[in-house]
Amino acid sequence: MADTVQASHILVMYAGSQGSSASRSKEEALERIQMVAAEMANNDVDFADLAGEYSECPSAQDGGALGEFGRGDMVPEFDEAVFELEIDETSDVVETAFGYHLIHRTG
């Protein structure tokens, strides 16, 4: 089992989520991330392009790339999801204190 992974993500925040300046409700944020997931599932689109368009994390400018990190470096929900993914696999919607994520393991 890998001790480190490389991953990218798309983050949609909502009012009250950690570090957020978003005004949308939690329900609106969930609808938005589900729309992004559907777009990815139904079209041949690049994860990095979607991250650049929709993610509200500073990593969006790098296509959502978070680089390499180890177990325990991320919040528990994110950590658990990313270490279950195979390389080139994308998670279902993952909720953390920061909002809703789609996580794509790249290495």
Stockholm file with secondary structure:
# STOCKHOLM 1.0

chainA/1-107         MADTVQASHILVMYAGSQGSSASRSKEEALERIQMVAAEMANNDVDFADLAGEYSECPSAQDGGALGEFGRGDMVPEFDEAVFELEIDETSDVVETAFGYHLIHRTG
#=GR chainA/1-107 SS CCSEEEEEEEEECCTTSTTCCCCSCHHHHHHHHHHHHHHHHHSCCCHHHHHHHHCCSGGGGGTTEEEEEETTSSCHHHHHHHHHSCTTCBCCCEEETTEEEEEEECC
#=GC SS_cons         CCSEEEEEEEEECCTTSTTCCCCSCHHHHHHHHHHHHHHHHHSCCCHHHHHHHHCCSGGGGGTTEEEEEETTSSCHHHHHHHHHSCTTCBCCCEEETTEEEEEEECC
//
